[in-house]
Every structure is written in structure tokens, then in C-alpha cells.
Amino acid sequence: MSTSRLEAFSDGVLAIIITIMVLELKVPDGHGMSDLVHTTGIGLLTYLLSFVYVGIYWNNHHHMFHLVRQVSGGVLWANLSLLFSLSLLPFTTGWMDDTKFARTPVVVYGLNLLVAAAAYFTLQNVIIRREGPESPLRKAVGSDYKGKTSPAIYLAGILSALLIDRSGRVGIWIALAFFVGAAVVWIVPDRRIDRVARRYGSLD
């Protein structure tokens, strides 16, 4: 079967995830900048971080499926597992926001990012396994250093929150720095798939 329905469904789910997150932002009680910062400031920061992550996954997903000709049942289920993990972001983001970055919500947020990264890696490998080692996607991915490094960064953040300064908040801020750092790494455009897609003439 073609990839069009899978891509349309995935786009719709990701759009809903972003919508849910922005709807959870609290409206300030007053009309001044201090009211915005006091009521919505933390929520805006957590929303921005999660929005960037959803945008990164949408971007990579969009480019990846330019190199996929057909999908199988395994690809559909792997894609659903990715969408499931991303659909938890509004919950984990909201919990982290409401508790003002308490330790457990930050750890759970990190686990959410780790699971999403594992789901994307699984989806990528299911596609490569189906299309063979000479597939365009396999050639585009190459060694995939960024994909392999990201889970390690998330795990480092989780362990920092759990083990560093348990009586204070230093470990929590280190964990958040790891999560932001991983997002920054992926914001930098990755041209591998673009180059291979142009070679195979599969870009729109």
C-alpha cells in the first residue's frame, strides 16, 4: 500500500498534539506583562520545548517517507507506536508545568522523550528491514550518529535528575539542559535524506 494515508493520519495526529498543548496554557488573570510571566511563563517555556520536539519529529517523519515506496503492517504498527509516544507529550509537559519542574515529572518527561526516540528508531529500522540494505533510506541514514546519540542524552538527563543533588534542584536543571541540548542538535538541518531524495527523484 502507498504511504499517503499513513502520512495524512500522522500529520493529523501531530497537529492535534500541538493543539492540545497550546490549549493547556493558562490565560493570565490580569492584562500586564507581569501577569503573563507569573501565570503562563513556565507553561510557555515547556510548551515551546515540546512544540520543538513535535516539529522535529514531524520534519524527520516527512522527509523519511519521501524515501519509502510502500508500507506494510509492520510499518503501520511501528508508526502507531511513535504516534502513541508523542501523544503523551501534552500530559508529561502539563505535569512538568503544573509542578514547576518537580523531580518526578521531569524524569517522566525525559522517559517520554526516550520512548519517542526508541519508537522512531524502530520505525526507521522496520522500513529499512522491509526495503533491504540497499534501500534509499538506508543509504540516507548512514551511521546515524545523531539518532544513536539522542537516547544517551535523554538517559543522561534522567539520571541527572534522579542522582544529582537529590535534596535540591541542580540535577533537575542539568536534566532540562540535556533535553534542550538534544532538541538543539536536531534543529540543525540534517541534509542526508534531502540529498538521497533528490538523487532518487522522490521529493515533491
NORRAWO-V456373 format. One record per run of one state. SS is the DSSP state (hx for helix, st for strand, lp for the rest). FROM is the first residue (numbers start at 1). TO is the last residue. If there is no record, write none. Layout:
ss:SS from:FROM to:TO
ss:SS from:FROM to:TO
//
This chain:
ss:lp from:1 to:3
ss:hx from:4 to:23
ss:lp from:24 to:32
ss:hx from:33 to:67
ss:lp from:68 to:72
ss:hx from:73 to:87
ss:lp from:88 to:88
ss:hx from:89 to:98
ss:lp from:99 to:102
ss:hx from:103 to:131
ss:lp from:132 to:135
ss:hx from:136 to:141
ss:lp from:142 to:144
ss:hx from:145 to:163
ss:lp from:164 to:169
ss:hx from:170 to:187
ss:lp from:188 to:191
ss:hx from:192 to:200
ss:lp from:201 to:204
//
